[in-house]
Structure formats: C-alpha cells, structure tokens
C-alpha cells in the first residue's frame, strides 16, 4: 500500500514548493512540513537565468513568474575603484534567441508566491506549519519524519528541501559548513530614493578589493535591490541578523563615490554571514534524498541558488516519470543527473568570489580578462549554465 502514501517534503521554501509542484505533476499527493509559523520567504532580490524560466515552465507556473519579473537589458561589471567597465553581457533579443528564455531580476517573495499559488491551485499539496523535522526513520518501503512534538508523518519518500541547515542532511551526512568570512548585506530601496544616474535596467556589479556591490530594479522599477559584500574583520558564524549601517560603511572607504553612494541608501539592512559546504556525491539515503540548499549550499556569487533548487525539482519529477514512479530507480537517476552540475556551481561560486574581490595585480588581470570579447563568446562561456532545460536535464547512460 506504499503507493497510497503521500510524499513528504521537508521545507516550504522555493525548493520545497518547486518539489511539491513537480511531484503533483507526476500524480503524487504531497505533505509539506514547514518549521516557520507560516509559509513565506525572507530576503530581497534574486537573479533568474534562462534555466530558471525553463524550470518555471516545466512546473506549470511560467506565466505567474514572468508577470512578476523585471527583464534586464544586460549584465554589467564595473571596477569600484576607477569606475571602468570590466565586462558587459547583453541580455536582449540575441540572448533570448540563444537560450530560449530571458534573463530577469525579481523579488525572492515573488518567486515564492508564484510557486505557492501554483501548489495551492493543484489541491494536492497539504501544508503543515510550526512543524520542525527532528528525525527520519525508514523501513524499506516507507519513510517517516518525526517532528518536534513527536508526531509521525509517513510517506513513500522524503525530500529534504530544508535549507542550508538541513536536518535531513545532518542525520545522514553531518558534515560541517565552510564559513567563508564573507558578509552580505541586503536591502530594498524605493525608486524615489535611488540615484537617477544608477537607475540602469541591468544586473549591475561593482567589483572592489575584498568587496563588491550589486544593484538592479525590482517590481517594475518601483524598487531597487542593493547588495553589498565584504570580507569581515570578525570571526564569523553562519547566520542572519539585523545589520548595522556603521559596520557596512566602515568597509567601503576606498571605493569610488558613485558606487559608495549605494551603501548610504538603505534605512535598514539584513546581514548574512555566508557559508557553503563541500560538494558530496551521495544525496540519496534509502527513500530519503536532499534537494536545493540542503544538497548543495553555495555562496551567492553565481546567482544560482534558487535556480538550482528549481532545476533539482524538475529533474526529480522527470526521473520519476521515466522510471514510472519507482522511487529507488528514480532517486539514483536524480542524483546522477544533479551532483556534478551543482558541484560546479558551488566551486565556481568560490572562484567568482575571488575574481570579484581581486586586489593589486590580480585586479589588473581581472579587468583585462574580457576586453574585446564578443557577445557570442560570452554566450558560449555560459552555455553550460543557461542551456539547461527539461529536455536535457537527465543524465544520459
């Protein structure tokens, strides 16, 4: 009678909701266990590559997401010391033609809402809040999640989409985080308070020594996302707390006034001390598996965290489809299809952080890397990333 049981999804964030949608499309009933008091999302803006829109479409919420996004004209990097242009990737018609979908920026809550609305409309996803997973048990044919009150939730499989501090990962892997020492401050600024000469329709990055700044429009240009990152002087512990304007201002004394204005704009900041984990080759443990940040927590430098979680969900659904809902075979295919790609994101993120924060001669090398590069060559370089879609998501034997 295992096939009559629901699938248990630990976590109601972007990865968990995308998973719920993918599972419903394969005929499953889903129970989502969320430790927070309500299904919601914190954070500010995120970037969406064409691969994210392919995932939205595969999950049946493409139009919901597209209606909330802001479509950029380009991605651009400037040197934060002398304001010189380092590189520009055009994201207009030629980009869309190459990758089959646009590049966009969006508020994290808007992604979450698109997925949540889609899941609710199916009528096949039950949400349980204030439900914190503490232990997993298995008997071969089913898996049981035990919450903080001792209640048992039994399903035919368990998807651990419970984030960067995953309880499922802790039980089966129990590996330490790799704290980077890099601190990220995020804020959203109303367009009326944002400098006119920085209101670019672009994902914009200012690269400085041991720091960088990012800005781009949100919600039809009504707001702007502002993100600043620096190498902390403190011994950091992985986590989120309220930020201090005095702290963030103390790290950006040497950069150009044009870029430095960004840190004076927000009235309040959220402060993230960042970490990732070493990539692992095993995500599947019986009828339990990891997904999203639980499987491959990464730094923000590739702007792909949410995109990878949605890719994971779509790939899991496709693996179940080709194996006719047989979990053991499907989970093996899911793992084989995702491990190397997501590890590349984690490792590339570390290298991009070094590139953004270059100083001295390394800065000069960074600034010379893309001089004279054509748009076609830029597109070739990101083909591995943005060329993903539902048609090619499964690993070939």
C-alpha positions as CSV (number, residue, x, y, z in Angstrom):
1,X,0.0,0.0,0.0
2,X,3.0,2.3,-0.2
3,X,1.8,3.9,-3.4
4,X,-1.2,5.3,-1.4
5,X,1.0,7.3,0.9
6,X,1.9,10.9,0.2
7,X,5.4,12.2,-0.4
8,X,6.8,14.1,2.5
9,X,8.6,17.4,1.6
10,X,10.6,18.9,4.4
11,X,10.7,22.7,3.9
12,X,8.3,25.2,2.4
13,X,10.8,27.5,0.7
14,X,11.5,27.8,-3.0
15,X,13.0,24.3,-3.3
16,X,10.2,22.7,-1.3
17,X,7.4,24.3,-3.2
18,X,9.0,23.6,-6.6
19,X,9.3,19.9,-5.5
20,X,5.7,19.8,-4.5
21,X,4.7,21.1,-7.9
22,X,7.0,18.6,-9.7
23,X,5.6,15.7,-7.6
24,X,1.9,16.6,-8.2
25,X,2.6,16.7,-11.9
26,X,3.7,13.0,-11.6
27,X,0.4,12.1,-9.8
28,X,1.6,12.2,-6.1
29,X,-0.1,13.7,-3.1
30,X,2.3,15.9,-1.1
31,X,2.6,16.9,2.5
32,X,4.9,19.9,3.1
33,X,6.3,20.3,6.6
34,X,7.5,23.9,7.3
35,X,9.1,24.8,10.7
36,X,8.1,28.5,10.5
37,X,4.7,29.8,11.6
38,X,3.6,30.5,8.0
39,X,4.6,29.6,4.5
40,X,6.7,32.6,3.4
41,X,10.1,33.8,2.3
42,X,12.7,36.3,3.6
43,X,15.3,38.0,1.5
44,X,15.4,40.6,-1.2
45,X,16.1,40.4,-4.9
46,X,17.4,37.4,-6.8
47,X,18.5,36.9,-10.4
48,X,16.9,34.4,-12.8
49,X,18.7,32.9,-15.7
50,X,17.0,31.3,-18.7
51,X,17.4,28.0,-16.9
52,X,15.0,29.3,-14.2
53,X,12.3,30.2,-16.7
54,X,12.7,26.7,-18.3
55,X,12.1,25.3,-14.8
56,X,9.1,27.6,-14.1
57,X,7.5,26.4,-17.4
58,X,8.1,22.7,-16.6
59,X,6.4,23.3,-13.2
60,X,3.4,25.0,-14.8
61,X,3.9,28.4,-13.3
62,X,5.8,30.2,-16.1
63,X,3.3,32.9,-16.6
64,X,2.9,33.6,-12.9
65,X,6.7,34.1,-12.6
66,X,7.0,36.1,-15.8
67,X,4.4,38.6,-14.7
68,X,6.4,39.5,-11.6
69,X,9.9,39.7,-13.1
70,X,11.9,42.7,-14.4
71,X,13.7,41.9,-17.7
72,X,17.2,43.4,-17.9
73,X,19.0,44.8,-21.0
74,X,22.4,43.5,-19.8
75,X,24.6,42.3,-17.0
76,X,27.4,44.6,-16.3
77,X,30.6,44.7,-14.1
78,X,32.5,47.9,-13.3
79,X,35.7,48.4,-11.3
80,X,34.6,50.0,-8.0
81,X,37.9,51.9,-7.7
82,X,38.1,53.7,-11.0
83,X,34.6,53.1,-12.4
84,X,36.0,51.5,-15.6
85,X,33.9,48.9,-17.5
86,X,35.1,45.4,-16.9
87,X,32.5,43.4,-18.9
88,X,29.0,43.6,-20.3
89,X,26.8,40.7,-21.4
90,X,23.8,41.8,-23.4
91,X,20.6,40.0,-22.4
92,X,18.2,41.3,-25.1
93,X,16.8,39.6,-28.2
94,X,20.1,37.7,-29.2
95,X,20.4,36.3,-25.7
96,X,16.8,35.2,-25.6
97,X,17.2,33.6,-29.0
98,X,20.3,31.7,-28.0
99,X,18.9,30.3,-24.7
100,X,15.2,30.2,-25.3
101,X,14.3,32.4,-22.4
102,X,15.2,35.8,-20.9
103,X,17.4,37.0,-18.0
104,X,15.5,38.7,-15.3
105,X,15.6,40.0,-11.7
106,X,12.8,39.5,-9.2
107,X,12.0,39.8,-5.6
108,X,12.5,36.5,-3.8
109,X,9.0,36.7,-2.3
110,X,7.6,37.0,-5.8
111,X,9.2,33.7,-6.9
112,X,7.9,32.1,-3.7
113,X,4.4,33.4,-4.3
114,X,4.3,32.1,-7.9
115,X,5.2,28.6,-6.7
116,X,2.9,28.8,-3.7
117,X,-0.1,29.8,-5.8
118,X,0.7,27.0,-8.3
119,X,0.9,24.5,-5.5
120,X,-2.3,25.6,-3.8
121,X,-4.2,25.6,-7.1
122,X,-3.5,21.8,-7.5
123,X,-5.5,20.9,-4.5
124,X,-3.0,18.0,-3.9
125,X,-0.5,19.8,-1.6
126,X,-1.2,20.0,2.2
127,X,0.9,22.5,4.2
128,X,1.8,22.0,7.9
129,X,3.4,25.0,9.6
130,X,5.1,25.1,13.0
131,X,6.3,21.6,12.1
132,X,10.0,21.1,12.6
133,X,11.6,17.9,11.5
134,X,13.9,16.4,14.1
135,X,14.4,12.8,12.9
136,X,13.9,10.4,10.0
137,X,13.1,6.7,10.2
138,X,12.8,4.2,7.4
139,X,11.6,0.6,7.0
140,X,12.5,0.0,3.3
141,X,9.0,0.6,1.9
142,X,8.3,3.9,3.5
143,X,9.9,6.8,5.4
144,X,8.7,8.6,8.5
145,X,9.5,12.1,9.5
146,X,9.2,12.8,13.3
147,X,8.5,16.4,14.3
148,X,9.4,18.4,17.4
149,X,6.2,17.3,19.1
150,X,6.8,13.6,18.4
151,X,4.1,13.4,15.6
152,X,5.0,11.0,12.9
153,X,4.5,11.8,9.2
154,X,4.8,8.7,7.0
155,X,5.2,8.8,3.2
156,X,6.5,6.8,0.3
157,X,9.5,9.1,0.1
158,X,11.0,12.1,1.9
159,X,12.5,15.1,0.1
160,X,14.8,17.1,2.4
161,X,14.4,20.6,1.0
162,X,15.0,22.0,4.4
163,X,17.7,24.6,3.5
164,X,21.3,25.3,4.3
165,X,21.0,23.9,7.9
166,X,19.1,20.8,6.8
167,X,18.1,18.3,9.5
168,X,17.9,15.6,6.9
169,X,21.5,16.3,5.8
170,X,22.6,16.5,9.4
171,X,21.2,13.0,10.1
172,X,22.7,11.3,7.0
173,X,25.8,13.3,6.3
174,X,26.6,15.5,9.3
175,X,29.3,17.5,7.6
176,X,30.5,20.9,8.8
177,X,29.8,24.2,7.0
178,X,32.6,26.0,5.4
179,X,32.3,29.6,6.8
180,X,33.7,32.0,4.2
181,X,34.3,35.1,6.3
182,X,32.4,37.0,3.6
183,X,29.4,39.0,4.9
184,X,26.5,40.0,2.7
185,X,24.2,43.0,3.5
186,X,20.9,43.1,1.6
187,X,18.3,45.8,1.4
188,X,15.5,47.1,-0.9
189,X,15.3,50.8,-1.7
190,X,12.3,52.7,-3.2
191,X,13.0,54.1,-6.6
192,X,12.3,57.7,-5.5
193,X,15.3,57.4,-3.2
194,X,17.6,55.7,-5.7
195,X,20.1,57.8,-7.7
196,X,18.9,58.7,-11.2
197,X,22.3,58.0,-12.8
198,X,22.3,54.4,-11.4
199,X,18.8,53.5,-12.5
200,X,20.1,51.1,-15.0
201,X,17.9,48.3,-16.4
202,X,20.7,45.8,-15.6
203,X,22.1,43.4,-13.1
204,X,25.0,45.7,-12.1
205,X,28.1,44.8,-10.1
206,X,30.9,47.0,-8.8
207,X,34.0,44.9,-8.1
208,X,36.3,46.2,-5.4
209,X,39.2,44.9,-3.3
210,X,37.8,42.4,-0.8
211,X,34.3,43.7,-1.5
212,X,31.6,44.2,-4.2
213,X,28.3,45.9,-4.6
214,X,25.3,44.9,-6.7
215,X,22.1,46.7,-7.7
216,X,19.2,46.1,-10.0
217,X,15.5,47.1,-10.3
218,X,12.6,45.2,-8.8
219,X,8.8,45.2,-9.2
220,X,8.6,47.1,-12.4
221,X,11.3,49.6,-11.3
222,X,9.3,50.7,-8.2
223,X,12.2,49.4,-6.0
224,X,15.9,48.6,-6.3
225,X,17.7,45.8,-4.8
226,X,21.0,46.7,-3.1
227,X,23.5,44.0,-2.0
228,X,27.0,44.6,-0.7
229,X,29.6,42.0,0.3
230,X,32.8,42.4,2.2
231,X,35.5,40.3,3.9
232,X,34.8,40.5,7.6
233,X,37.3,41.6,10.2
234,X,35.5,39.4,12.7
235,X,35.4,35.7,13.3
236,X,32.1,34.9,11.6
237,X,29.4,32.3,12.4
238,X,27.0,31.2,9.8
239,X,23.7,33.0,10.2
240,X,21.4,36.0,9.6
241,X,20.8,39.1,11.8
242,X,20.0,42.7,11.6
243,X,22.8,44.8,10.0
244,X,24.4,48.0,11.2
245,X,24.9,51.0,8.8
246,X,28.0,51.9,10.7
247,X,29.5,48.5,10.1
248,X,28.8,48.3,6.4
249,X,30.1,51.9,5.8
250,X,33.4,51.1,7.6
251,X,34.3,48.5,4.9
252,X,33.9,50.7,1.8
253,X,36.2,53.7,2.4
254,X,38.4,53.3,-0.7
255,X,35.9,52.9,-3.5
256,X,34.6,55.5,-5.9
257,X,31.9,57.9,-4.7
258,X,29.5,56.8,-7.4
259,X,29.5,53.2,-6.1
260,X,29.8,54.1,-2.5
261,X,26.5,56.1,-2.6
262,X,24.7,52.7,-2.7
263,X,25.6,51.9,0.9
264,X,24.2,55.2,2.2
265,X,20.7,54.5,0.7
266,X,19.1,51.7,2.8
267,X,17.3,52.6,6.1
268,X,17.8,49.0,7.3
269,X,19.8,46.0,6.3
270,X,19.8,42.3,6.8
271,X,23.2,40.8,7.4
272,X,24.2,37.3,6.2
273,X,27.4,35.7,7.3
274,X,27.9,33.3,4.4
275,X,29.0,29.7,4.1
276,X,28.8,26.7,1.8
277,X,29.7,23.0,2.2
278,X,32.0,20.7,0.3
279,X,30.1,19.1,-2.6
280,X,29.1,15.5,-1.8
281,X,28.5,12.6,-4.2
282,X,25.7,10.9,-2.3
283,X,22.3,12.6,-1.8
284,X,20.1,9.6,-1.6
285,X,19.6,7.6,1.6
286,X,17.1,4.8,1.1
287,X,13.8,6.6,0.3
288,X,15.1,10.0,1.5
289,X,17.0,12.5,-0.6
290,X,18.3,16.0,-0.5
291,X,17.3,18.9,-2.7
292,X,18.2,22.6,-3.1
293,X,20.4,24.2,-0.4
294,X,20.2,21.1,1.7
295,X,22.0,19.2,-1.1
296,X,24.4,21.9,-2.4
297,X,24.6,25.0,-0.2
298,X,26.6,27.6,-2.1
299,X,27.7,31.2,-1.9
300,X,25.8,33.8,-3.8
301,X,28.5,34.6,-6.4
302,X,26.9,32.6,-9.3
303,X,23.4,34.0,-8.5
304,X,22.0,30.5,-9.0
305,X,20.8,29.2,-5.6
306,X,17.1,29.4,-6.3
307,X,17.6,28.4,-9.9
308,X,19.4,25.2,-8.9
309,X,16.7,24.3,-6.4
310,X,14.1,24.6,-9.1
311,X,16.2,22.6,-11.5
312,X,16.6,19.9,-8.9
313,X,12.8,19.7,-8.5
314,X,12.2,19.4,-12.3
315,X,14.9,16.8,-12.6
316,X,13.4,14.7,-9.8
317,X,10.0,14.9,-11.5
318,X,11.5,13.8,-14.8
319,X,13.4,10.9,-13.2
320,X,10.1,9.7,-11.6
321,X,8.4,10.0,-15.0
322,X,10.9,7.9,-16.9
323,X,11.0,5.3,-14.2
324,X,7.2,5.1,-13.9
325,X,7.1,6.4,-10.3
326,X,9.5,3.8,-9.0
327,X,11.4,5.6,-6.3
328,X,14.7,3.6,-5.9
329,X,15.5,3.9,-9.7
330,X,14.3,7.4,-9.9
331,X,16.4,8.6,-7.0
332,X,19.5,7.1,-8.4
333,X,18.9,8.9,-11.8
334,X,18.1,12.2,-10.0
335,X,21.3,12.0,-8.0
336,X,23.4,11.1,-11.1
337,X,21.9,14.0,-13.1
338,X,22.5,16.6,-10.5
339,X,25.7,16.0,-8.4
340,X,28.3,17.3,-10.9
341,X,26.3,20.2,-12.2
342,X,25.5,21.6,-8.7
343,X,29.1,20.9,-7.5
344,X,30.3,23.1,-10.4
345,X,28.1,25.9,-9.2
346,X,29.5,25.6,-5.6
347,X,33.1,25.5,-6.8
348,X,32.5,28.2,-9.5
349,X,31.0,30.4,-6.8
350,X,34.2,30.3,-4.8
351,X,36.2,31.3,-7.8
352,X,33.9,34.1,-8.8
353,X,34.1,35.5,-5.3
354,X,37.9,35.6,-5.7
355,X,37.5,37.3,-9.1
356,X,35.1,39.9,-7.8
357,X,37.3,40.8,-4.8
358,X,40.6,40.8,-6.6
359,X,43.2,43.4,-5.5
360,X,46.6,44.5,-6.6
361,X,47.9,42.8,-9.7
362,X,45.0,40.2,-9.6
363,X,42.7,43.2,-10.1
364,X,44.5,44.2,-13.2
365,X,44.3,40.6,-14.5
366,X,40.6,40.5,-13.7
367,X,40.0,43.8,-15.5
368,X,41.8,42.6,-18.7
369,X,40.0,39.2,-18.8
370,X,37.1,40.1,-21.1
371,X,38.4,43.1,-23.1
372,X,37.3,42.8,-26.7
373,X,35.2,39.7,-26.1
374,X,32.3,39.4,-28.4
375,X,28.8,38.6,-27.2
376,X,28.8,35.2,-28.9
377,X,31.9,34.3,-26.9
378,X,30.2,35.4,-23.7
379,X,27.2,33.3,-24.6
380,X,29.5,30.3,-25.4
381,X,31.0,30.7,-21.9
382,X,27.7,30.4,-20.1
383,X,26.1,27.8,-22.4
384,X,26.7,25.1,-19.8
385,X,24.7,27.1,-17.3
386,X,21.9,28.7,-19.2
387,X,21.4,25.9,-21.7
388,X,19.8,23.7,-19.2
389,X,16.1,22.7,-19.8
390,X,13.6,20.0,-19.1
391,X,14.6,18.2,-22.3
392,X,18.3,17.7,-21.3
393,X,18.1,17.6,-17.6
394,X,18.5,13.9,-17.1
395,X,22.0,12.3,-17.3
396,X,22.5,10.0,-20.2
397,X,23.6,6.5,-19.5
